[in-house]
Amino acid sequence: MFEALSDRFEGVLGRLRSKGKLTEADVDEALREIRLALLEADVNFTVVKNFVGRVRERCLSEEMSKALNPGQQVVKIVNDELTTTLGGETIRITYSSKPPTVVLMAGLQGSGKTTNSAKLARWFKSQGRHPLLVGADLQRPAAVEQLRTLGRQIEVPVFSEATDPVAVASAGIAEARKTGRDVVIVDTAGRLAIDEELMDEVRRISEAVDPNYTFLVIDAMTGQDAVTTAEAFHQTLELDGVILTKLDGDARGGAALSVKEVVGRPIAFASTGEKLRDFDLFHPDRLAGRILGMGDVLTLIEKAEQVYEKDEAEAAAARLMEGQFTFDDFLDQMQQLKKMGPISGILGMMPGVPKEVRNAEIDDRELARVEAMIRSMTSAERVDPDLIDQSRRVRIAKGSGTEPAQVAALVSQFKEMSKMMKRMGGMGSKRIAKSRRKAAKAKGKGKGPGGNRSGGGRVAPKGPKAPLRLPNLEQSLGGAGGKGLPNLGKGGLPDLSDLGLGEGLPER
């Protein structure tokens, strides 16, 4: 969504970084371009005016005159003010001391209100809560059935009755108390446009359930109309926050940058895809970093921690320490990478990724082709690729719908990785052996026969995971190479272990 804006910001700030001293003329020239970029992104005019004014004031203050690197300081100021414009801080959800905590969902028809009600329920469930979905949208045909279908997918019960929306909402609260549900999410009806009937119904439901949170679901693709909608609902309902949908779309992003300052309410959650898991708290500082080309490592780490199983990661680390790396390990890496989402999205969160790589059209089907080739191999061939001769390459190619040359390229690249793992086999062994001797001595097993310490044998070290590499990926990247990416070789994918993904992941 923010690609065009991000490109403009990177161009402007890149020129400032290279200057050792900034004049007032330099600052004004940069701010003119920033103002134009924000207006082209459909950001509210008042928001743009206030943003540029704050940045200019700080850039010409004493804070800047004392800076060792004025160009870098401008980048920091722009990042700070962009974070403020987006809302400043991530919303903190608190829960009612007397359950259930009631959340009212409002919005126009087509904004994704019902789907995001289910996404929110899934999020609450991941926080250890026990949500109940209440279908109070009795206007749209099959709306309740859609909610029931989504509820089954996330294993959250759905309550609804064919009566009156206000009565359904009230009965839903009673049902939650009776069944021990501590969060109630009420999905209300929408219209194609704001009208008195819609506002009256939502207001009566709000009065009946007395919600702890009232969230407005708005479509980020609608631009400034989304901000107008938020203002109208806020006058009726006193909103607590906004849920912004379709942040993965190709709109210009003006709604996200305008809603907080215009309406006075933060963006609470963001939906970044069609799947129910593509939903999380909105982090203004992280989005600001991505717009300015700084990446979003924290979100990348969280995604990795969600998909990596601790036991599997420790087992993989043990195999790597022994210098072992098979096609099965390669396949496991690919499966974990796929769970984290599209490759282009992962690259967008990595700091220092060149613009031409980040904006490249990367075909995720390359992963599927490689997976098909590996799954077409026998167990023995996955462990020992030397077994794969010409006839076996033909068989694997037929089984995976690829060409023998593609199989040969994959095997060749895999052998290179295996050799690298073996070369790493002797590194760090003395340190590991020394630690083992100390541990043995502490347990009173210091010496074995002949005066030699037991447990001091040579051990393969902890080596880095070999990077995933896919045939023909260089073409997918438009020949951009991979300059500046961690372990992104020619035609390769980033090695996740380079990102410091924390406890539970294979150590380097």
C-alpha positions, 0 to 999 in steps of 0.5 A: 500500500505504501510503496509509492510513498515509501519510494518518495520518502527514501529519495528525499531523505537519501539526499539529506543523509549525504549532506554533512551540513543542512541549510534552511533552504535544504530543509525547505526543499525536502519538506516541499517534496514530502508535502507533495508526496503526502498529498499524492498519497491522499493524506488529509490536507490539514494532517499534511500541513501539521506534519510538515510544520512540526518537522520544519520546527524541529529541523531548525531548532537547537536540537538540529544544530547540535547534531553530529550528523544533521542528515541522519537527525532529519530522518529521525525527526521524520520517523518520530513525527510520522509515528505520531501522525499514525497514532503514537502508541499501540493501543492497550486492551484492558479487560472488564473486572466483571466479565464479559468484556464487550466489543461492539463492531460497527461499519459500512457494508462491504468494509469487512466487518463480519470477517474482522469480527472473527479475526478479532475473536481469534486474536482474543483467543490467542491472548488466552481469552474465551470469546463469544461472537454475537450475530446482530446483523439481521439485515444482510442475507446469510450474514449470521451463517457467514459468522457461524462458518468463520466461528467454526474455523477458529473454534469460537461459538456464535450466538444469534436469534431471528428476532431483533438486533437489539434483543439479540445483542442483549441476549448474547451478553446473557449467554456469555455470562451463562457459558463462562465466556469472558469476551463478547464481540457483537457484529452489527449491521451495515449499509451502503452509506451512512443513514439515520436508520443505520445510526439509530440501530447501532446507537440502540445496540450500544445503549443495550450492551454498554460496550467496553470498546467500540471499534469501527471497521473501515476499508483502507482502500476508500481513502478520504471517504474512510475518514469521513465515515469515521467522523460520522460514526464517532459523533454517534458512538464515541469510538474507542478505535478503528480497525483498518482493513485491506492494508495489503492492498494497492491504495495510496494509504491516505486513510491510515495516515489521516484517521488518528489526527482527524478523528482523534481515535487511534487505529487499534488493529490492522488486517493485512490479508484475507486469511484469519491469521492476517490480523494484529494490533496496529503498531504506528512505530513499525509502520513508520519504519516500513514507510521510511525503508527501515524495515520491521524486524520486530514483526518479522521476529514475531511471525517467526516465533509463531511458526517455529516449534521449539522442539523442532528448532532444537532438533534442527540445531542439534543436526546442524551441530553434527554437520548434518544437512539433508533435503528433509532439513531443507524442506522443513526450512521452506515449510516454516518460511511459507507459514510466515507469508509471501516472500515479498512481504518478508523482504519488505520487513527486512531492513537494508533491503534494496528498493529494486529487490523489495519491490520485485515481483517474486513468484511464490510458486518457485517454492512449490516447484522446489518442494515438489522436486524434493517430495518426488525424491526417495528417502535415500536420495534426500539423505544422499544426493549423490545417488541422483544420476541422470535416470533418477533426475528424469524420474524426479522431474516427471514426478514434480512436473519440472525439467531434469535441468531444474532438478540438476540445478537444485541438487548442485546447489544443495551439494554446495550447501552441504560442503559449507556445513562440513567445512564448518564442522571443526569450528568451535569444537575446542570451546565445546570440548572445554565446556564439557570437561568442566561439566564432567569435573563438576560432577566428579567424573573428571578423569577416565582410564589413562588420566584422560578426561572423559567427555572431551572428544571432538564435537561438530560446532554450531554452524549457521543454517545454509540459506534457502536458494531457489533455481531461477529466483534471480529472474524473479527478482528482475536481475537485482541480485541480492545486494545488502541482504543477509545471506541472500546469494545469487538467486537465493532467499534470506536465511532467517537465522541472520535475524536473531529470532530469539529463544527456541530457534536454531542457534548460529 
